Amino acid sequence: MAEALAIAVGKYTYVHEVGKGPPEAIDAHHIVVRRSREKGFNLCLFTLLLFAYPTFLLFRQGKLDTLHIWSLVIMALLMRLFLKKPVKKESVLILPAFGVQLETQYGSGKTVRQFVPISRILKPVLTECVTPVTCYWSLSLIIRGEEELMQVFKELRPPVKMLAPIWKALCAAIECGECTETIT
């Protein structure tokens, strides 16, 4: 049996599952994206309007000119941009004796998994990423023999309120003494 804890902040839901029984070592942390129906409806309406204009002009004038063709190309590019690999869920499965498995589930049903052995993980770190436009928190792993940090959540940017319990669980699994600081 698994005991679950869930926290919802903005468009993300954090679910923490702790296994009880023989596989009690498995500690699963999931960040799920909550999709709104309004976004899908607006996307369909926008596409319909963008497609309807050139079609209307085609029937009205009887020919397509460059402007109409470009509007169809732009519509196709916008559709591809909006529908490009939407992420449904990213998960961190911690197996203290073995390692950490990172999973990304896409809307298409595709799942990408990556396993990192516990012996290669030096330390989990919470970093604040600052760009000219935004500021967000990121959870990364310092990997032995690698020059760059490994991002735990490659596609999503969950708030620090959701990253902190995952960071603490990773610290406990790796047993690094420096990870006992408190995060507010």
C-alpha positions in Angstrom: 0.0 0.0 0.0 1.1 3.5 -0.7 0.4 6.6 1.3 0.0 9.8 -0.8 0.4 13.5 0.0 -0.7 16.1 -2.6 -0.1 19.8 -2.8 -1.5 22.0 -5.6 0.1 25.4 -6.5 -0.8 27.2 -9.7 -0.8 24.9 -12.7 1.2 22.1 -10.8 0.2 19.4 -8.4 2.8 17.7 -6.3 2.1 14.1 -5.3 4.4 12.3 -2.8 3.9 8.5 -2.5 5.6 6.6 0.2 5.5 2.8 -0.2 4.7 0.6 2.8 5.4 -3.1 2.8 8.3 -4.9 1.1 9.1 -2.2 -1.4 9.2 0.5 1.3 12.4 1.9 0.0 10.7 3.3 -3.1 10.0 7.0 -2.6 8.0 8.5 -5.5 7.6 12.2 -6.1 5.4 13.4 -9.0 4.9 16.9 -10.5 1.7 16.8 -12.5 0.6 19.6 -14.9 -3.1 20.5 -14.5 -4.4 21.4 -17.9 -7.4 23.7 -18.3 -10.2 23.0 -20.8 -10.3 26.7 -21.5 -6.8 26.7 -23.1 -7.8 23.8 -25.5 -11.0 25.6 -26.4 -9.2 28.9 -27.1 -6.6 27.1 -29.2 -9.3 25.4 -31.3 -11.2 28.7 -31.7 -8.1 30.6 -32.7 -7.1 27.9 -35.3 -10.6 27.9 -36.7 -10.6 31.7 -37.1 -7.1 31.7 -38.6 -8.1 29.0 -41.1 -11.5 30.5 -41.9 -10.2 33.8 -43.1 -8.1 32.5 -46.1 -10.8 30.0 -46.9 -13.4 32.7 -47.0 -11.2 34.8 -49.3 -10.5 31.8 -51.5 -14.3 31.3 -52.1 -15.0 35.0 -52.4 -12.2 35.9 -54.9 -11.7 32.4 -56.4 -7.9 32.4 -56.0 -5.2 32.3 -53.4 -2.6 35.0 -53.3 0.7 35.2 -51.2 -1.0 36.7 -48.1 -3.4 33.8 -47.9 -0.7 31.2 -48.3 1.4 32.9 -45.6 -1.5 33.0 -43.2 -2.0 29.2 -43.7 1.7 28.6 -43.1 1.7 30.8 -39.9 -1.4 28.9 -38.7 0.4 25.6 -39.2 3.5 26.8 -37.3 1.4 28.2 -34.4 -0.5 24.9 -34.1 2.9 23.0 -34.1 4.2 25.4 -31.4 1.1 25.0 -29.2 0.9 21.2 -29.6 4.6 20.5 -29.3 5.3 17.8 -26.7 3.1 18.9 -23.9 4.4 17.3 -20.6 1.8 15.7 -18.4 4.0 14.6 -15.5 7.6 14.5 -14.4 8.6 12.1 -11.6 11.5 11.3 -9.3 11.7 7.8 -8.0 14.2 7.4 -5.2 15.6 3.9 -4.5 18.1 4.5 -1.7 20.1 1.3 -2.3 20.2 1.7 -6.1 19.8 5.2 -7.3 17.3 7.8 -8.7 15.1 7.3 -11.7 13.8 10.5 -13.5 10.7 10.1 -15.7 9.0 12.5 -18.1 5.5 11.6 -19.4 4.3 13.5 -22.5 0.8 14.0 -23.6 1.3 11.7 -26.6 1.9 8.8 -24.2 5.7 8.7 -24.7 7.7 8.2 -21.5 11.4 9.1 -21.2 13.3 7.5 -18.3 16.8 8.1 -17.0 18.5 6.2 -14.2 21.3 7.6 -12.1 23.1 5.2 -9.8 23.4 6.4 -6.2 27.2 6.0 -6.3 27.5 8.7 -9.0 25.4 11.3 -7.2 27.5 13.6 -5.1 24.9 16.0 -3.9 21.4 17.4 -4.8 21.3 21.2 -5.1 18.5 23.7 -5.3 19.5 26.6 -7.5 17.8 29.9 -8.3 17.9 30.6 -12.0 17.7 34.2 -13.0 17.0 35.3 -16.6 16.4 38.9 -17.9 12.7 38.1 -18.0 12.0 35.6 -15.1 13.3 34.0 -12.0 12.6 30.4 -11.0 14.0 27.5 -8.8 15.6 24.4 -10.2 16.5 21.1 -8.6 19.8 19.6 -9.9 22.1 16.8 -9.1 25.9 17.1 -9.0 27.1 14.0 -10.7 30.6 12.4 -10.2 32.7 12.8 -13.4 30.3 15.3 -15.1 31.1 18.9 -15.8 27.5 20.1 -15.8 24.6 19.8 -13.3 21.9 17.3 -14.2 18.4 18.9 -14.1 15.9 16.8 -12.3 12.9 18.5 -13.9 13.9 19.1 -17.5 10.7 20.4 -18.9 8.7 21.8 -15.9 9.5 24.7 -13.5 7.6 23.8 -10.3 7.7 26.3 -7.4 10.3 25.8 -4.6 7.5 24.7 -2.2 7.3 21.5 -4.3 11.0 21.2 -4.9 12.0 21.4 -1.2 10.5 18.0 -0.1 12.1 16.3 -3.1 15.5 17.9 -2.3 15.2 16.7 1.3 14.3 13.1 0.2 17.3 13.1 -2.2 19.6 14.3 0.6 18.3 11.6 3.0 18.8 8.9 0.3 22.3 10.0 -0.5 23.1 10.7 3.2 25.0 13.9 2.7 25.5 15.7 6.0 25.4 19.2 4.4 21.8 18.9 3.3 20.3 19.5 6.8 19.6 23.2 6.2 16.0 24.3 6.4 14.2 25.9 3.5 11.4 28.4 4.0 
